[in-house]
Amino acid sequence: MKILELEDIHSYYGDSHVIQGLSMYVEKGEAVSILGRNGVGKTTTLRSIMGLTPPRSGCIKIAEKDSTRWPPHKVVTEGGVAYIPAERHIFPGLSVEENLKLAERHTSGKSVWDVGRVYQYFPVLSDRRRQDGATLSGGEQQMLAISRGLMCNPDIMLLDEPSQGLAPLIRKKVVDIVIDLFKEGDLTLLLVEQNFRVAMKMASRHYLMDIKGKIKCDLDNQDCLEDAGLLMRHLSV
């Protein structure tokens, strides 16, 4: 089942035509990445799905429902989508636990995320539950942002540049935790990532995006290993 599908979408910032005719899909329970240089439209794709930069034409479907004109809150509540932006957007002045509870959404699903379950996956957040979330380290803020997304009890997670700005050891820890989250098969992941090695660890299929959101090709991990030169040509500055 295609839980997320984009058909010929065109998205703009003002008069700037950023995404021109993008089509792609993600199957339920799948982990997929979008790879590409800065500025090709990867983040705009996620924002279009979320209704933050709605496409002017084309169609977006979530679980086979047309969500193209849905406002962001409906994408979350009815579409079951959580968006973790690269900037993380931790609320200053609120503790770690307050940041988490602010996003809490109750659901009748079989795998319910609450504060207790989040702390099992991210014990460092439990240790810092009363600390101002904005004062955490970069890696801890990334963990908090992911955890806050999980508190929405989503079916789909959109994850933008999770390794950005993290030291190698912290990056590995964050990546390993995300991999564990998706092993259970209850979540679907669409990941934007500059580092193709990180993307290959977290996802099994990859869209290589060229300028204006054009999909150059659709690769699995074996394709990436057999033609690393293709990735280097399209990802190098």
Secondary structure by P-SEA (a helix, b strand, c coil): cccbbbcbbbbbcccccccccccccccccbbbbbbbcccccaaaaaaaaaccccccbbbbbccccccccccaaaaaaccccccccccccccccccaaaaaaaabbbbcccccccaaaaaaacaaaaaacccccccccaaaaaaaaaaaaaaacccbbbbccccccccaaaaaaaaaaaaaaaccccbbbbbbbccaaaaaacccbbbbccccccccccccaaaaaacaaaaaaaccc
